[in-house]
Amino acid sequence: MTEKTDPLTQYFKNVYPHLCIPDSRFLSSKQGLVNTSRVIVLLFLPIQLLTAYCILKKTPENMKNIKGSINNLNIWCMVSSIIYAFFACAYYFHPYKIGFTIGLLADWGVPTIINFYVAYIVNILVIMSITVLFENRSSLIVRNRFRIKTTFHRFIWILLNILWFVVIILPPGFDMPDQMEAKMLVLKTCPCPPTEFFTEKLLATAKDGFWDAYIRSSALVVFLGFTIQAVFFTCCCIFYLFISSSSHVSPQTGRLQIRAFYGVVIQTLIPIVLLLVPIMIFMSSRTDGSYDQVQNNLQIITSCIQNGATSLSILLVHHPYRNFVKSIFYNKKSKSSPTVHVVNDSFINT
């Protein structure tokens, strides 16, 4: 299809200038999205590296059992942030199943569909790491009849989760819609999208119909799958720690188990709240059905903040790591304080 007969190009040249006022806000542009994401990731990176150091070097003996799961979560949050900001930053035209990616993978010529899958898989691994935290806490309770007892069984459980949630999103990729038709269909309900809609190489993964409903349903299945598992492990912890008491567990061990459970819950809730609050505000503000790219981009930026906040919450919630961080600042403060030398009067008068 030549440029003269390309309906999208003709729309951008002949209709768009007379009908639309281009959105000049910084955060609505692709540069605003990617630059803001990269600044946030670079600001959080030292915190994530410090978290990794604390987990590896400052974890006490009574936390050795959860050291692996905490470290796993921090690593995937770090990887996710770097991929989102530098390799495959997704610019979505939500609620339409269309968009493009910004970053090194796109610069290297990697197909957009692969970039989308990379971002999706990394996101799945982060959510799986959070679920593993609750499973680990639940399985450490010896009286828990539902605990996963061996490393092999835990590996199989994790593998099945990842495979299922990765495979479920693959089918739409084998039946992609006609790209021009899907783009023109968007313009019927959103006649004035950002200029990136016309200037970038977009990929439509689905249009209204079966595959659009399938993607929505798949996202719901993924969300419910992880949520149900996390809630189940949480219920096991609540039952065996607070309801079903045992004389075989010493009071000190019981207190340590409860404290560890509280730590996992608080550590998880902090980034979840940071993610959900902006999303709820964005959803409630879009009451007139209008399209706002800034809100779409802010949701991607908030995901970068969430990854950094997850690592920060590990430092703040767990007592040994928190004490180590406090000791760093205390030592710096002590070194910066001037030393006062007191001289005895007898030395002056002699």
Secondary structure as GFF3:
##gff-version 3
##sequence-region A 1 350
A	DSSP	alpha_helix	7	10	.	.	.	ID=ss1
A	DSSP	pi_helix	11	15	.	.	.	ID=ss2
A	DSSP	alpha_helix	16	19	.	.	.	ID=ss3
A	DSSP	three_ten_helix	26	28	.	.	.	ID=ss4
A	DSSP	alpha_helix	30	57	.	.	.	ID=ss5
A	DSSP	three_ten_helix	61	63	.	.	.	ID=ss6
A	DSSP	alpha_helix	64	82	.	.	.	ID=ss7
A	DSSP	pi_helix	83	87	.	.	.	ID=ss8
A	DSSP	beta_strand	89	92	.	.	.	ID=ss9
A	DSSP	beta_strand	98	102	.	.	.	ID=ss10
A	DSSP	alpha_helix	104	107	.	.	.	ID=ss11
A	DSSP	alpha_helix	112	139	.	.	.	ID=ss12
A	DSSP	alpha_helix	151	167	.	.	.	ID=ss13
A	DSSP	three_ten_helix	171	174	.	.	.	ID=ss14
A	DSSP	alpha_helix	179	189	.	.	.	ID=ss15
A	DSSP	alpha_helix	196	199	.	.	.	ID=ss16
A	DSSP	beta_strand	203	204	.	.	.	ID=ss17
A	DSSP	alpha_helix	210	238	.	.	.	ID=ss18
A	DSSP	pi_helix	239	243	.	.	.	ID=ss19
A	DSSP	alpha_helix	251	285	.	.	.	ID=ss20
A	DSSP	alpha_helix	293	317	.	.	.	ID=ss21
A	DSSP	alpha_helix	319	336	.	.	.	ID=ss22
A	DSSP	alpha_helix	345	349	.	.	.	ID=ss23
###
